[in-house]
Amino acid sequence: MRLRNKRGFGYIEILIVTIIILLLFAKIMTSYFKKTPKIDQDTKQSLATQNIDTTNYGTIVDSTRQKVSDINKIQQDRFDAFKNDSGNN
């Protein structure tokens, strides 16, 4: 009677390991996306002086985008005015 050498992993073993990995991944991802970024007091004060709403992360991002857009518009207007003044001289 010969014993057969077993090579590799069986289907059930791979299935169990895959399920465990997926469960861990799901747990990590749900805890990662539930976290809200915390803003320290100094940052809150700095944002408040710039009239940026610190209610939640979404409003911070939106108001920051608006501020950057306003700054870009001002810079573009200044550049256009400079370009027009340079062209006239």
Backbone as CSV, one residue per row, in Angstrom:
resi,resn,N_x,N_y,N_z,CA_x,CA_y,CA_z,C_x,C_y,C_z
1,MET,0.841,-1.157,0.000,0.000,0.000,0.000,0.899,1.238,0.000
2,ARG,0.706,2.038,-0.989,1.516,3.247,-1.116,0.721,4.453,-0.655
3,LEU,1.412,5.354,0.048,0.789,6.607,0.454,1.005,7.645,-0.647
4,ARG,-0.008,8.350,-0.909,0.058,9.351,-1.953,0.527,10.679,-1.356
5,ASN,1.514,11.298,-1.987,1.965,12.616,-1.543,0.934,13.663,-1.961
6,LYS,0.602,14.514,-1.002,-0.372,15.564,-1.281,0.396,16.832,-1.606
7,ARG,0.094,17.440,-2.753,0.760,18.666,-3.155,-0.260,19.792,-3.230
8,GLY,0.179,20.989,-2.799,-0.648,22.172,-2.943,-1.783,22.228,-1.950
9,PHE,-2.674,23.178,-2.187,-3.813,23.389,-1.311,-5.074,22.861,-1.968
10,GLY,-5.981,22.464,-1.130,-7.260,22.007,-1.638,-8.195,23.175,-1.897
11,TYR,-9.255,22.914,-2.611,-10.233,23.939,-2.975,-10.858,24.564,-1.730
12,ILE,-11.206,23.776,-0.754,-11.847,24.277,0.461,-10.883,25.169,1.243
13,GLU,-9.638,24.793,1.323,-8.661,25.599,2.051,-8.495,26.976,1.418
14,ILE,-8.393,27.019,0.099,-8.262,28.297,-0.600,-9.533,29.118,-0.438
15,LEU,-10.670,28.489,-0.487,-11.946,29.176,-0.319,-12.050,29.805,1.068
16,ILE,-11.659,29.084,2.084,-11.717,29.598,3.461,-10.770,30.782,3.634
17,VAL,-9.569,30.681,3.136,-8.605,31.776,3.241,-9.110,33.003,2.492
18,THR,-9.684,32.804,1.327,-10.234,33.919,0.550,-11.367,34.603,1.296
19,ILE,-12.237,33.837,1.908,-13.349,34.401,2.669,-12.826,35.212,3.853
20,ILE,-11.831,34.693,4.545,-11.255,35.411,5.685,-10.642,36.726,5.230
21,ILE,-9.912,36.700,4.133,-9.288,37.921,3.615,-10.353,38.935,3.213
22,LEU,-11.415,38.495,2.550,-12.483,39.403,2.147,-13.201,40.009,3.349
23,LEU,-13.415,39.213,4.387,-14.060,39.738,5.588,-13.180,40.790,6.269
24,LEU,-11.895,40.524,6.357,-10.980,41.503,6.937,-10.933,42.785,6.106
25,PHE,-10.901,42.618,4.800,-10.887,43.772,3.899,-12.156,44.605,4.066
26,ALA,-13.308,43.948,4.152,-14.577,44.662,4.330,-14.592,45.422,5.657
27,LYS,-14.090,44.805,6.703,-14.053,45.451,8.016,-13.134,46.670,7.992
28,ILE,-11.989,46.536,7.371,-11.035,47.642,7.293,-11.618,48.790,6.478
29,MET,-12.236,48.479,5.345,-12.768,49.530,4.482,-13.933,50.266,5.140
30,THR,-14.805,49.569,5.823,-15.922,50.255,6.470,-15.436,51.146,7.597
31,SER,-14.456,50.695,8.353,-13.947,51.541,9.427,-13.154,52.723,8.864
32,TYR,-12.494,52.536,7.724,-11.729,53.619,7.110,-12.653,54.726,6.605
33,PHE,-13.746,54.355,5.949,-14.631,55.356,5.365,-15.587,55.974,6.371
34,LYS,-15.746,55.386,7.540,-16.596,55.978,8.565,-15.885,57.080,9.324
35,LYS,-14.579,57.069,9.297,-13.819,58.074,10.038,-13.986,59.433,9.384
36,THR,-14.225,60.432,10.199,-14.251,61.800,9.697,-12.952,62.459,10.110
37,PRO,-12.401,63.257,9.238,-11.137,63.885,9.604,-11.339,64.844,10.767
38,LYS,-10.421,64.805,11.671,-10.488,65.675,12.842,-9.616,66.894,12.588
39,ILE,-10.177,68.036,12.916,-9.460,69.292,12.720,-9.090,69.836,14.088
40,ASP,-7.816,70.111,14.282,-7.404,70.650,15.571,-7.817,72.120,15.696
41,GLN,-7.702,72.653,16.884,-8.207,73.987,17.195,-7.488,75.075,16.393
42,ASP,-6.159,74.952,16.231,-5.415,75.960,15.476,-5.867,76.006,14.019
43,THR,-6.074,74.834,13.448,-6.531,74.777,12.062,-7.919,75.375,11.937
44,LYS,-8.797,75.083,12.899,-10.142,75.661,12.877,-10.090,77.178,12.905
45,GLN,-9.243,77.725,13.769,-9.123,79.179,13.852,-8.583,79.766,12.559
46,SER,-7.599,79.097,11.982,-7.028,79.572,10.731,-8.068,79.551,9.615
47,LEU,-8.840,78.491,9.561,-9.883,78.395,8.540,-10.983,79.423,8.785
48,ALA,-11.297,79.677,10.039,-12.342,80.649,10.362,-11.919,82.059,9.952
49,THR,-10.639,82.392,10.106,-10.182,83.726,9.697,-10.248,83.891,8.177
50,GLN,-10.249,82.787,7.445,-10.353,82.831,5.989,-11.796,82.637,5.526
51,ASN,-12.740,82.674,6.475,-14.172,82.488,6.192,-14.463,81.148,5.528
52,ILE,-13.792,80.111,5.991,-14.034,78.755,5.490,-14.846,78.005,6.534
53,ASP,-15.969,77.449,6.102,-16.862,76.731,7.007,-16.219,75.411,7.422
54,THR,-16.186,75.143,8.724,-15.568,73.914,9.222,-16.607,72.941,9.764
55,THR,-17.831,73.003,9.239,-18.889,72.113,9.719,-18.529,70.656,9.468
56,ASN,-18.141,70.348,8.262,-17.685,68.999,7.952,-16.665,69.053,6.823
57,TYR,-16.098,67.920,6.528,-15.020,67.863,5.550,-15.486,68.310,4.171
58,GLY,-16.703,67.935,3.791,-17.219,68.301,2.479,-17.307,69.798,2.305
59,THR,-17.783,70.496,3.310,-17.895,71.946,3.177,-16.522,72.602,3.177
60,ILE,-15.575,72.025,3.880,-14.214,72.569,3.860,-13.636,72.456,2.456
61,VAL,-13.802,71.295,1.844,-13.266,71.089,0.497,-13.957,72.025,-0.489
62,ASP,-15.288,72.118,-0.404,-16.022,72.975,-1.334,-15.644,74.436,-1.179
63,SER,-15.576,74.916,0.061,-15.246,76.321,0.255,-13.795,76.608,-0.122
64,THR,-12.905,75.638,0.096,-11.513,75.816,-0.305,-11.406,75.878,-1.823
65,ARG,-12.146,75.008,-2.507,-12.156,75.065,-3.970,-12.654,76.413,-4.459
66,GLN,-13.683,76.935,-3.813,-14.223,78.237,-4.197,-13.184,79.329,-3.988
67,LYS,-12.486,79.290,-2.853,-11.440,80.281,-2.582,-10.337,80.216,-3.642
68,VAL,-9.906,79.001,-3.983,-8.855,78.835,-4.989,-9.347,79.336,-6.338
69,SER,-10.586,79.050,-6.660,-11.160,79.533,-7.906,-11.197,81.055,-7.940
70,ASP,-11.583,81.672,-6.824,-11.600,83.131,-6.746,-10.194,83.711,-6.912
71,ILE,-9.217,83.088,-6.278,-7.830,83.556,-6.386,-7.344,83.425,-7.821
72,ASN,-7.659,82.300,-8.469,-7.258,82.114,-9.862,-7.886,83.170,-10.768
73,LYS,-9.152,83.490,-10.519,-9.833,84.506,-11.320,-9.180,85.865,-11.125
74,ILE,-8.868,86.226,-9.897,-8.205,87.501,-9.619,-6.850,87.561,-10.317
75,GLN,-6.080,86.482,-10.226,-4.769,86.447,-10.867,-4.895,86.552,-12.382
76,GLN,-5.894,85.876,-12.948,-6.097,85.934,-14.392,-6.493,87.347,-14.823
77,ASP,-7.356,87.997,-14.038,-7.744,89.381,-14.350,-6.534,90.316,-14.283
78,ARG,-5.689,90.131,-13.266,-4.486,90.957,-13.153,-3.538,90.723,-14.329
79,PHE,-3.407,89.464,-14.726,-2.538,89.140,-15.855,-3.070,89.757,-17.135
80,ASP,-4.379,89.657,-17.341,-4.975,90.246,-18.544,-4.798,91.762,-18.563
81,ALA,-4.988,92.400,-17.406,-4.799,93.845,-17.327,-3.344,94.213,-17.606
82,PHE,-2.427,93.440,-17.063,-0.995,93.701,-17.306,-0.661,93.505,-18.776
83,LYS,-1.211,92.466,-19.371,-0.962,92.166,-20.767,-1.498,93.296,-21.667
84,ASN,-2.683,93.789,-21.325,-3.260,94.883,-22.100,-2.450,96.169,-21.950
85,ASP,-1.966,96.442,-20.713,-1.151,97.625,-20.484,0.182,97.517,-21.205
86,SER,0.749,96.337,-21.233,2.047,96.140,-21.916,1.892,96.259,-23.416
87,GLY,0.765,95.817,-23.931,0.531,95.882,-25.354,0.326,97.301,-25.855
88,ASN,-0.158,98.172,-24.982,-0.416,99.556,-25.380,0.859,100.389,-25.394
89,ASN,1.877,99.973,-24.666,3.127,100.750,-24.586,4.102,100.351,-25.613
